[in-house]
Amino acid sequence: MALPSAGMAGGVTGEATEFTQLANNAELVALVGKSAEQVNNQITQINQLAEQIQNQLNIYENMLQNTAQLPDHVWGEVESDLGRLKSIVGQGQGFAFSMGNIDDQLRQRFESYAEMKSNLPTEASFSTTYQSWSDTNRDTIAGTLKAAHLTAEQFSSEESTMSSLRSMSESADGQMKALQVGHEIATQQVAQMQKLRGLVSQQMTMMGTWYQSEQAQKDLAQARREQFFNSEVKSIPEGQKMEPRW
C-alpha cells in the first residue's frame, strides 16, 4: 500500500515542475512583450524628437529667409533728377519755384501802381523797364518748358528703375526682402510726387509772373492817363490866332 502512494506523489511533483516552467515561460514572454513595448515607445519618442528637431530647423531656416536682406538696392537717380529740375528753371532772368526771394524779385521788377504814380518812367527808362519785363516773362516760360522736357527725358530711366523693382518683387523669397522692395517702390512714388509738385509749382510761378507783368502794364497805362488828365492846362495868349501852319 505504501508503494502506490509513493508513485502518486512522484507524479504530482513532476506536474508541479511543469506548471512552474510554464509559469516561468509565461512570465518570460510577458517580460519580452514589455521590453518590446518599451523599445517601441523609445523608438516613438526618438521619432518625435527627430520631428521636433526638424521643425525647429525649418523654423530657423524660415527666420533666416525672412530676415535676409536684398543683395542690392535700386534707388534710381532721384536726388540728381530733382536737383536738375530745380536748376534748369532758374536760368536767365526768369523766376523759378525754388527761388527763396521770389516775392522781393517780383516787387523789384514789377513796380506797383503807387510807385509808378510817384515816379512815372520816362521814355528812356520805360524802354529799359519794358525790356526787363519781356526778358522775365520769356525766360520764365522757357524755364518751365525746359522743366517739362526734362521730366519727359527721365521717363526711360524711371521705367528702367521700376522694371528692376518689379523683377525684385517677383523674386522676393522672404518677408524682409518683400518689405524692402515695397519700401523702394514707395520711395519712387514719393520722387514722382516731388517732380510733379515741382512742375506744378513752376507752372504757377510762370502764370503769376505773366499776370504780374500784365498788371504792371495796366498800372503804367493808368498812371500815364492820370498824369495826362491831371496836367496843367495852359491858356492861349490873347491875340494869338490858331491856324494850321503848312
C-alpha positions, 0 to 999 in steps of 0.5 A: 500500500505504501508503494502506490502512494509513493508513485502518486506523489512522484507524479504530482511533483513532476506536474508541479515542475511543469506548471512552474516552467510554464509559469516561468515561460509565461512570465518570460514572454510577458517580460519580452512583450514589455521590453518590446513595448518599451523599445517601441515607445523609445523608438516613438519618442526618438521619432518625435524628437527627430520631428521636433528637431526638424521643425525647429530647423525649418523654423530657423531656416524660415527666420533666416529667409525672412530676415535676409536682406536684398543683395542690392538696392535700386534707388534710381537717380532721384536726388540728381533728377530733382536737383536738375529740375530745380536748376534748369528753371532758374536760368536767365532772368526768369523766376523759378519755384525754388527761388527763396526771394521770389516775392522781393524779385517780383516787387523789384521788377514789377513796380506797383501802381503807387510807385509808378504814380510817384515816379512815372518812367520816362521814355528812356527808362520805360524802354529799359523797364519794358525790356526787363519785363519781356526778358522775365516773362520769356525766360520764365516760360522757357524755364518751365518748358525746359522743366517739362522736357526734362521730366519727359527725358527721365521717363526711360530711366524711371521705367528702367528703375521700376522694371528692376523693382518689379523683377525684385518683387517677383523674386522676393523669397522672404518677408524682409526682402518683400518689405524692402522692395515695397519700401523702394517702390514707395520711395519712387512714388514719393520722387514722382510726387516731388517732380510733379509738385515741382512742375506744378509749382513752376507752372504757377510761378510762370502764370503769376509772373505773366499776370504780374507783368500784365498788371504792371502794364495796366498800372503804367497805362493808368498812371500815364492817363492820370498824369495826362488828365491831371496836367496843367492846362495852359491858356492861349495868349490873347491875340494869338490866332490858331491856324494850321501852319503848312 
